[in-house]
Amino acid sequence: MPELRIDIDAIGRNTESVAALLRSRGLDLVAVTKGCLGEPRVASAMLAGGAVAIADTRDRNLHRLRSALPNVELHRIHLPSFSEPFEPGDVTYVSNREGAEAVASLGQGHGSGGRKVMIHAETGDEREGVPMDLLLELATEIAADPRLRLLGVATNYACFKGKPEGIRRSVEAIARAAAELRQAGLGLERVSGGNSSLLWLLAEGHALPAEVTEARCGEALLLGRDALYYQPLPGCRTDACLLRAEVVEEYTRPAARGPARRLVLGIGRQDLGTGAVKFAEPGLSEVGRSADYTVVEAGEACPRTPIGTMIDMIPSYEALVAVWTSPYVELALVNRL
Amino acid sequence: MPELRIDIDAIGRNTESVAALLRSRGLDLVAVTKGCLGEPRVASAMLAGGAVAIADTRDRNLHRLRSALPNVELHRIHLPSFSEPFEPGDVTYVSNREGAEAVASLGQGHGSGGRKVMIHAETGDEREGVPMDLLLELATEIAADPRLRLLGVATNYACFKGKPEGIRRSVEAIARAAAELRQAGLGLERVSGGNSSLLWLLAEGHALPAEVTEARCGEALLLGRDALYYQPLPGCRTDACLLRAEVVEEYTRPAARGPARRLVLGIGRQDLGTGAVKFAEPGLSEVGRSADYTVVEAGEACPRTPIGTMIDMIPSYEALVAVWTSPYVELALVNRL
């Protein structure tokens, strides 16, 4: 059975490094746990490392987190669903009137001043978010609803169609929008400038607009890299999440450049999706994968890998999410705090 | 929450149609349940529909099946793993000496004559399987091992690199190999000619070589299509597996050909992988997906789809496997036998 080996201590230290980088620019870290299915032990390490709140997209994860960490501020960063209640978040992200109404219909919640809402605005990634020309109207409606409390605005970039070079335009757009809403008399405590892709700007020494108060990071904490160019971040380990799968077959077969040693690993798309993995061993390159297998070519640089050998891989974020989701991969949490 | 609606009765009737198609050529149906995570209620419908055995790739699924269906012949069609025992199968597929030894080391099992083994041979798909020039040696070794019983040979095609036009060469290669092994004095009861991709040949009226005794089909039973050109099979329903996801956002946005209505559905790669889906509604086309969302363009042919609407989709096999794997999709088994 493949194994996903998660070094909790390394994730905690990655979080410290990312939180320090953000803090040096006056920004808070909201830690995103969707990549680890809202695993509370990972969330605890992120909180110990300096995160001020936990964010997740899935209600099932938020319920887990709420049970384990009753006093932590939870952000529900997925757009509201109308087919079921979505109680577990303290802060809900909405992008339209219907979403705001769905949150409002849950009642005022335990706190005073109504349920806290962040408005998600679209700044170039072409995925979710209210278009900029409709933001003021939506914000005004939310601010006027006594069941809701407009906490701030947020955006996301580099998760869908946004090209890396557009990151600065994205964060400047959300900052400008926040300034305009404030000029229109709307109070905004928080401006969430983006995800782990923002960290590339910070690591490169760029400044963010003064309006931005926080970033939502998950990928960087788990994998130690920014999510724009996937560069290692200062002080972060990139091997906190390690995947191991077994060689179940090894034959020399015809290949493009003459006969080649081909390994079949006992892990496939059902476990990895199509997200990339990086082999720890030199000389290994992936040929492809099907539902249950990954086929790998072993070049001359690769030592012998007899059947039964466990092959170490560093998953990309997409592969990590898939691996953590698969019930066919054994999860090993090591170095627990 | 997205919903996967499985019509058990329709799968049973698809199985009857596929079993009849195979039986008309003298072939047995071995039903593959990896696409439904070894769900015993689906497996029961497949057995009632005429399957002679159940095959799966995952031990966890095989354990579920063994508990629910103690007397059914179970095929473990994944290559043996060495990191853990793999007891649940009655018939194990191997492709190398190490795999055969791993099965032999489990002891003789309950039956007489040793543990039943099928040798998986490679016939053009470039994934797993013993190369043809090594088959006789491996078969001879297995036949000589008193702990093992050589049941037959098997191959697989169109799961990895094999192009559709090579299907005939694949099935002819395994048939020829079986004939050669028999000429060498090895007894082979069974020759498993391939998966649901073989059904295209049969539906088109082609004959299979006389040596082939059975096919392993899962995709065709669940989705009602062959797995080569994905054509509907005679007597099969293609909507036995229906996926529904919610519209959580709808805005008119700039697009390639002017402003377009864009929907955001509350389902993403964590649930669907990258496998295709087909929308039941006309006028919908997918723009792309990220971990939590699928973005869809709604053309003029598509009626209004207000936020909260459930959108129906027929998943491809790859998407179906991912959806069934995701804990964030509600499984609804309807029309149970």
Interface residues (C-beta under 8 A of the other chain):
Chain A: M1 K34 L37 T57 R58 D59 R60 H78 L79 P80 S81 F82 S83 E84 S95 N96 E98 G99 E122 E126 R127 E128 V130 P131 L134 C159 F160 K161 E246 V248 E249 E250 Y251 R253 V264 G266 R269 Q270 G273 T274 V287 G288 S290 A291 D292 Y293 V295 P306 I307 G308 M310 E318 V321 A322 T325 S326 P327 Y328
Chain B: M1 K34 T57 R58 D59 R60 H78 L79 P80 S81 F82 S83 E84 S95 N96 E98 G99 E122 E126 R127 E128 V130 P131 L134 C159 F160 K161 E246 V248 E249 E250 Y251 R253 V264 G266 R269 Q270 G273 T274 V287 G288 S290 A291 D292 Y293 V295 P306 I307 G308 M310 E318 V321 A322 T325 S326 P327 Y328
